[in-house]
């Protein structure tokens, strides 16, 4: 059984009620349902969310230690967390896929959201497709040996 970690950063625990015009009205439980339905039978989906930068970093260490591919929505940490970027780099340098995802399109929003410190080390970036950003990332990961 292969496990895919779906890691979500700050404020994403409020999906469904937080700015539905930007993020939609679905919550993390609905995201989990969508991804489990899209995953092959031999893939376990582990959806997590934290507002704590250190916890998110430790989950990336766990990905390295267990060779788990990662779908990462760093949320606000996207724009300034070099600690998170360095932990994410450990994943990709180990040859493990890490796809950065965003529900909205950061480039269509405020200027400060246009820069990601994670994108340069990510295997790929998918943004602007709502929860389909995660589904597209999962599709890539399950097709990657």
C-alpha positions as a printed NumPy array, in Angstrom:
array([[  0.   ,   0.   ,   0.   ],
       [  1.396,   3.372,  -1.056],
       [  0.563,   6.435,   1.061],
       [  0.237,   9.952,  -0.319],
       [  0.494,  12.733,   2.239],
       [ -1.81 ,  15.662,   1.479],
       [ -0.462,  18.447,   3.678],
       [ -2.264,  21.73 ,   4.209],
       [ -0.978,  24.848,   5.93 ],
       [ -2.531,  27.628,   7.97 ],
       [ -6.178,  28.635,   7.758],
       [ -7.079,  25.744,   5.461],
       [ -8.845,  24.085,   8.382],
       [-11.461,  26.798,   7.806],
       [-12.221,  25.683,   4.254],
       [-15.924,  25.699,   3.625],
       [-16.487,  28.856,   5.631],
       [-13.418,  30.975,   4.88 ],
       [-13.849,  33.232,   1.849],
       [-16.024,  30.829,  -0.166],
       [-15.803,  33.226,  -3.123],
       [-12.058,  32.466,  -3.245],
       [-11.793,  28.925,  -1.855],
       [-15.226,  27.439,  -2.526],
       [-17.695,  26.011,  -0.044],
       [-16.211,  22.517,   0.387],
       [-14.231,  21.562,   3.486],
       [-11.294,  19.237,   4.166],
       [-13.583,  16.255,   4.753],
       [-14.957,  16.749,   1.244],
       [-11.411,  17.064,  -0.11 ],
       [-10.528,  13.751,   1.536],
       [-13.619,  12.103,   0.005],
       [-12.732,  13.442,  -3.461],
       [ -9.135,  12.205,  -3.266],
       [-10.001,   8.788,  -1.84 ],
       [-12.481,   8.299,  -4.7  ],
       [ -9.835,   9.354,  -7.25 ],
       [ -7.059,   7.174,  -5.829],
       [ -6.336,   3.645,  -7.014],
       [ -7.135,   0.872,  -4.515],
       [ -3.481,   0.452,  -3.568],
       [ -3.079,   4.128,  -2.564],
       [ -3.902,   5.489,   0.883],
       [ -4.723,   9.189,   1.114],
       [ -3.627,  10.894,   4.341],
       [ -5.065,  14.44 ,   4.482],
       [ -3.664,  16.664,   7.229],
       [ -3.922,  20.333,   8.134],
       [ -2.028,  22.479,  10.616],
       [ -1.603,  26.122,  11.469],
       [  1.795,  25.246,  12.998],
       [  4.863,  25.671,  10.796],
       [  6.961,  23.249,  12.872],
       [  4.347,  20.505,  12.613],
       [  4.183,  20.91 ,   8.829],
       [  7.988,  20.667,   8.647],
       [  7.969,  17.481,  10.726],
       [  5.374,  15.96 ,   8.39 ],
       [  7.783,  16.631,   5.51 ],
       [ 10.526,  14.836,   7.456],
       [  8.084,  11.942,   7.833],
       [  7.593,  11.933,   4.051],
       [ 11.358,  11.621,   3.553],
       [ 11.757,   8.922,   6.209],
       [  8.917,   6.826,   4.739],
       [  9.298,   7.75 ,   1.037],
       [  5.739,   9.117,   0.903],
       [  4.93 ,  11.411,  -2.026],
       [  3.474,  14.76 ,  -0.981],
       [  0.748,  17.066,  -2.19 ],
       [  1.509,  20.312,  -0.353],
       [ -0.655,  23.39 ,  -0.011],
       [  1.633,  25.592,   2.087],
       [ -1.041,  28.334,   2.247],
       [  0.415,  31.541,   3.729],
       [  3.745,  29.783,   4.375],
       [  4.133,  29.721,   0.576],
       [  5.344,  33.274,   0.511],
       [  7.913,  33.476,   3.292],
       [  8.749,  30.21 ,   5.068],
       [ 12.297,  29.336,   4.126],
       [ 12.242,  26.68 ,   6.851],
       [  9.322,  24.986,   5.083],
       [ 11.072,  25.395,   1.733],
       [ 14.204,  23.697,   3.078],
       [ 12.176,  20.792,   4.51 ],
       [ 10.306,  20.42 ,   1.198],
       [ 13.669,  20.356,  -0.589],
       [ 14.623,  17.303,   1.473],
       [ 11.652,  15.506,  -0.065],
       [ 12.487,  16.284,  -3.679],
       [ 16.23 ,  15.776,  -3.188],
       [ 15.381,  12.275,  -1.96 ],
       [ 13.688,  11.673,  -5.307],
       [ 10.185,  11.752,  -3.812],
       [  7.521,  13.721,  -5.7  ],
       [  6.25 ,  16.87 ,  -3.999],
       [  3.56 ,  18.811,  -5.836],
       [  2.737,  22.303,  -4.601],
       [ -0.965,  23.054,  -4.957],
       [ -3.189,  26.063,  -4.451],
       [ -6.963,  26.198,  -4.569],
       [ -6.999,  29.724,  -5.963],
       [ -4.592,  31.213,  -8.492],
       [ -2.087,  33.196,  -6.4  ],
       [ -1.027,  35.174,  -9.491],
       [ -4.536,  36.551,  -9.888],
       [ -4.584,  37.822,  -6.308],
       [ -2.668,  40.362,  -4.221],
       [  0.905,  41.053,  -5.298],
       [  2.451,  39.528,  -2.158],
       [  0.906,  36.182,  -3.142],
       [  2.729,  36.095,  -6.482],
       [  5.961,  34.753,  -4.986],
       [  6.386,  31.215,  -3.702],
       [  9.561,  30.162,  -1.924],
       [  8.486,  26.523,  -2.408],
       [  7.865,  26.433,  -6.174],
       [ 11.518,  26.319,  -7.201],
       [ 12.135,  23.05 ,  -5.352],
       [  8.736,  21.422,  -5.969],
       [  8.386,  18.688,  -8.56 ],
       [  5.536,  20.745, -10.021],
       [  2.956,  23.397,  -9.188],
       [ -0.797,  23.288,  -9.824],
       [ -2.958,  26.271,  -8.939],
       [ -6.289,  27.863,  -9.589],
       [ -8.484,  24.802, -10.141],
       [-10.11 ,  24.559,  -6.722],
       [ -9.99 ,  21.047,  -5.275],
       [ -9.18 ,  19.784,  -8.77 ],
       [ -5.667,  21.162,  -8.16 ],
       [ -5.253,  18.361,  -5.605],
       [ -6.85 ,  15.759,  -7.886],
       [ -4.508,  16.71 , -10.728],
       [ -1.534,  16.447,  -8.363],
       [ -2.718,  13.017,  -7.236],
       [ -3.088,  11.928, -10.858],
       [  0.54 ,  12.868, -11.497],
       [  1.786,  11.162,  -8.33 ],
       [  0.021,   7.841,  -8.956],
       [  1.456,   7.733, -12.485],
       [  5.   ,   8.384, -11.197],
       [  6.963,   5.26 , -10.281]])
